[in-house]
Structure formats: C-alpha cells, structure tokens
C-alpha cells in the first residue's frame, strides 16, 4: 500500500475521517497477514514508511503507525503519506548457553521437591 491520505476534507468531521483512515490501514494489514506464506517463510514482515505533507518518507516501526498518524492529526497536517509493504520474514533462532549457575539452581529445586515429598 502506497497512499497519500488527506486529513482535511470538506463536509467530513476530522475525527471521523481519522478513524476511517486508521480502519482502512488496519484492514489492509489484516488482509496482508492472511495471505498464504511461501515455503521457508515464518511470517509476513511489514516495512513501513511515513511522511507528513510533502516531506520525504522515513522508515517507522510497524508498532508506531498509529502514533505517527495521531501526531500528524495533532499538528493539523493537510495530508500524510503511508507506505506499507509486506516482505518475507524468517525468525532468527538464538542459541542460549547453559551456565553452571543455571544447573545448580535447577538441581536445588529438584532437591527441594524430593524433600517435600519425603515429609508427606
């Protein structure tokens, strides 16, 4: 989705217009996430860009989309540009090292369990 949204339309209340824009963006995101994943892909990663009025678009985090829209509305911008592109995302698996302290803690909890069973 690459679209310029107008925030000032005659005969429309600005709050209702803002909610309609957010609804349209949420609907697009849901539609993109429903698409079938190709083999070897874990999820759809959404790349987002945002710009107020005639500024150059800057990358924003997916979670900050509504914050950017609200900020543009508070600043009474005439329009804003929103670009949302879905890309293939692959989860990164991090290896976790087990330290000796972790082993000692897990052994002590097992000992406590054995002690509590003996008392009963």
Secondary structure, DSSP 8 states (H G I E B T S, - for coil): -EEEEES--TTS-HHHHHHHHHHHHHHHHHHHHHS---TT--EEEEEEEEEETTS--EEE-GGGHHHHHHHHHHTT-SEEEEEEEEEEE----------HHHHHHHHHHHHHHHHHHHH-
